[in-house]
């Protein structure tokens, strides 16, 4: 043992030797109390878990949990506003972004034959849209922070058309009611899918993007078209849009 280790050992023993001590009987009492307390908490947790799981179901989950989700939704709808925007940046600040997640992108795709199926609130297909139709909408550029639920983020330059400009076609024709609540998006193979509130899809900072940092999207980033918005984490920004369903 080195002198340094010996000194450390001596200091430790001095601290321990000078510490208050308890009797063996006190030690046993404290141990029993700790065990009983832990057992009581574990039993209460088990009873609570079973009680919640045996509650009536509301859209597939116990009603008390659904109530919590609805309360959370109501709070954030109160706090949020369609007039607010996420921070934007100068295009010179844009950064490379990693390819993160390939579910729904495994199959080869021919851009020439790619189409988006648009489905109305009655679950009937109302349109089939190609990239040319999307690119005929007003082009928008947006430099915002792309945030991942894993904890990393990058400043990214997106190019595309506002989702709401596409949706306006169907609102104006009456094919989709303006008071619909949600939008479902799926990859062409239906392997990846997300649900979004209409306040997100109709927001001016939500794009159907075909460009990333001044270049066309690559397959790993969702070519030929993906959702891009700073309002939700990247996990909700569907790559390679194949179906849009208003619901």
C-alpha positions in Angstrom: 0.0 0.0 0.0 1.4 3.4 -0.9 1.8 6.2 1.6 -1.0 8.1 0.0 -3.4 5.1 0.3 -2.3 4.6 3.9 -3.0 8.2 4.7 -6.5 8.0 3.1 -7.2 4.8 5.1 -6.1 6.4 8.3 -8.4 9.5 7.7 -11.3 7.2 6.9 -10.8 5.1 10.0 -10.6 8.3 12.1 -13.9 9.6 10.7 -15.6 6.2 11.2 -14.3 5.7 14.7 -15.5 9.2 15.7 -19.0 8.7 14.3 -22.1 8.0 16.4 -22.9 4.3 16.9 -26.1 2.4 17.6 -26.8 -0.8 19.3 -27.5 -4.1 17.5 -31.1 -3.9 18.8 -31.5 -0.4 17.4 -30.0 -1.5 14.1 -32.5 -4.4 13.9 -35.5 -2.1 14.7 -34.4 0.3 12.0 -34.0 -2.5 9.5 -37.5 -3.9 10.3 -39.0 -0.4 9.9 -37.3 0.1 6.6 -38.4 -3.3 5.3 -42.0 -2.8 6.5 -42.1 0.7 4.9 -40.7 -0.6 1.6 -43.2 -3.5 1.6 -46.1 -1.1 2.3 -45.1 1.2 -0.6 -44.7 -1.8 -2.9 -48.1 -3.2 -1.9 -49.8 0.2 -2.4 -48.1 0.6 -5.9 -49.3 -2.9 -6.9 -52.9 -2.2 -5.7 -52.8 1.2 -7.5 -51.5 -0.3 -10.7 -54.2 -3.1 -10.7 -56.9 -0.5 -9.9 -55.9 1.7 -12.8 -55.6 -1.3 -15.2 -59.1 -2.5 -14.3 -60.7 0.9 -14.9 -63.1 1.2 -17.9 -61.3 1.7 -21.2 -61.5 5.0 -23.1 -60.1 4.7 -26.6 -57.9 1.7 -25.6 -56.4 2.9 -22.3 -57.8 3.3 -18.7 -60.2 6.3 -18.4 -58.1 7.9 -15.6 -55.0 7.9 -17.9 -57.1 9.2 -20.8 -58.3 12.0 -18.5 -54.8 13.0 -17.7 -53.9 13.1 -21.4 -56.9 15.3 -22.2 -56.0 17.6 -19.3 -52.5 17.9 -20.6 -53.8 18.6 -24.2 -56.2 21.3 -22.9 -53.4 23.0 -21.0 -51.1 23.1 -24.0 -53.9 24.3 -26.3 -54.4 27.1 -23.8 -50.7 28.0 -23.7 -50.1 27.7 -27.4 -51.2 30.0 -30.1 -51.4 29.9 -33.9 -50.0 33.4 -34.0 -46.7 32.3 -32.3 -43.7 31.0 -34.2 -40.6 29.1 -33.3 -37.3 31.0 -33.5 -35.7 31.3 -37.0 -32.0 31.7 -37.9 -29.9 33.1 -40.7 -29.2 30.6 -43.5 -25.5 30.9 -42.8 -26.1 29.1 -39.5 -27.5 26.0 -41.0 -25.8 22.7 -40.0 -25.6 19.1 -41.3 -28.1 16.8 -39.7 -27.6 13.1 -39.1 -29.8 10.4 -40.6 -31.8 9.1 -37.6 -34.3 6.4 -38.1 -35.1 4.4 -41.3 -38.4 2.8 -40.5 -40.6 3.1 -43.5 -37.7 3.8 -45.8 -36.4 0.3 -46.3 -38.1 -0.3 -49.7 -36.7 1.1 -52.9 -38.9 3.9 -54.3 -39.2 5.3 -57.8 -39.8 9.1 -57.5 -41.5 9.1 -60.9 -44.3 6.7 -59.7 -44.5 8.1 -56.1 -47.9 9.6 -55.1 -49.5 10.8 -51.9 -52.9 9.3 -51.2 -55.1 11.9 -49.6 -58.0 10.5 -47.6 -60.9 12.5 -46.2 -62.7 12.3 -42.9 -65.0 9.6 -44.2 -62.0 7.3 -44.9 -62.5 7.6 -48.7 -59.6 8.6 -51.0 -60.2 12.1 -52.3 -56.9 12.7 -54.2 -53.6 11.3 -55.5 -50.8 13.9 -55.5 -47.4 13.8 -57.2 -44.4 15.9 -56.4 -45.0 18.3 -59.3 -48.4 19.1 -57.8 -46.8 19.9 -54.4 -44.1 22.0 -56.0 -46.7 24.0 -57.8 -47.7 25.5 -54.5 -45.8 28.6 -53.2 -42.3 27.7 -52.2 -41.2 28.5 -48.7 -37.7 28.4 -47.1 -37.4 28.0 -43.3 -34.3 27.9 -41.1 -35.3 26.5 -37.7 -33.9 24.2 -35.0 -34.7 20.6 -35.6 -34.9 18.9 -32.2 -34.7 15.2 -31.5 -36.3 13.5 -28.5 -32.9 11.9 -27.9 -31.6 15.3 -26.8 -29.6 16.6 -29.8 -30.6 19.4 -32.2 -29.4 21.1 -35.4 -30.2 24.3 -37.2 -31.6 23.2 -40.5 -32.7 24.9 -43.7 -35.8 23.4 -45.2 -37.4 24.1 -48.6 -40.9 23.1 -49.4 -44.6 24.1 -49.4 -46.7 24.8 -46.4 -48.9 21.9 -45.5 -51.9 24.3 -45.1 -51.6 25.4 -48.7 -52.2 21.8 -49.8 -55.0 21.4 -47.2 -56.6 24.6 -48.4 -57.4 22.8 -51.7 -59.6 20.4 -49.9 -61.1 23.0 -47.5 -62.1 25.2 -50.4 -63.7 22.4 -52.3 -65.6 21.1 -49.2 -63.8 17.7 -49.5 -62.5 18.2 -45.9 -64.3 20.2 -43.3 -62.2 23.0 -41.8 -63.2 21.9 -38.3 -61.5 18.5 -38.6 -59.2 17.9 -35.6 -56.3 15.7 -36.6 -54.1 14.6 -39.5 -52.6 11.1 -39.9 -49.5 10.7 -42.0 -48.0 7.4 -43.0 -45.1 6.1 -45.1 -46.0 4.4 -48.4 -45.5 1.0 -46.8 -47.5 2.0 -43.7 -44.5 0.9 -41.5 -44.2 4.4 -39.9 -47.1 6.7 -39.0 -47.8 9.8 -36.9 -50.8 11.7 -35.7 -50.8 15.5 -35.5 -53.2 18.1 -34.2 -54.6 20.4 -36.9 -53.0 23.4 -35.1 -49.6 21.9 -36.0 -50.3 21.0 -39.6 -52.1 24.3 -40.4 -49.3 26.4 -38.8 -47.2 28.5 -41.1 -44.0 26.8 -40.0 -45.1 23.3 -41.1 -43.8 22.3 -44.5 -44.0 19.5 -46.9 -40.3 19.7 -47.7 -38.4 18.5 -50.7 -35.1 20.3 -49.9 -32.6 20.2 -47.1 -29.8 22.7 -46.7 -30.1 23.8 -50.3 -30.1 20.3 -51.8 -32.8 17.8 -52.7 -33.7 15.4 -49.9 -31.8 12.2 -49.9 -33.5 8.8 -49.3 -32.3 8.7 -45.7 -33.8 12.1 -45.0 -37.2 11.2 -46.5 -37.0 11.8 -50.2 -39.0 12.7 -52.2 -41.1 14.5 -49.6 -41.2 14.7 -45.8 -42.9 16.7 -43.1 -40.7 19.5 -41.5 -41.7 21.7 -38.6 -40.1 23.1 -35.4 -43.3 22.6 -33.5 -42.8 18.9 -32.7 -39.8 16.6 -32.2 -38.2 14.9 -35.2 -39.9 11.6 -34.3 -43.2 13.2 -35.4 -41.8 14.7 -38.6 -42.7 11.9 -40.9 -40.2 11.0 -43.7 -41.3 9.9 -47.1 -45.0 10.8 -46.9 -47.2 8.2 -48.6 -50.6 8.9 -47.1 -52.3 12.0 -45.6 -55.6 11.4 -43.9 -57.8 14.1 -42.4 -59.6 12.8 -39.4 
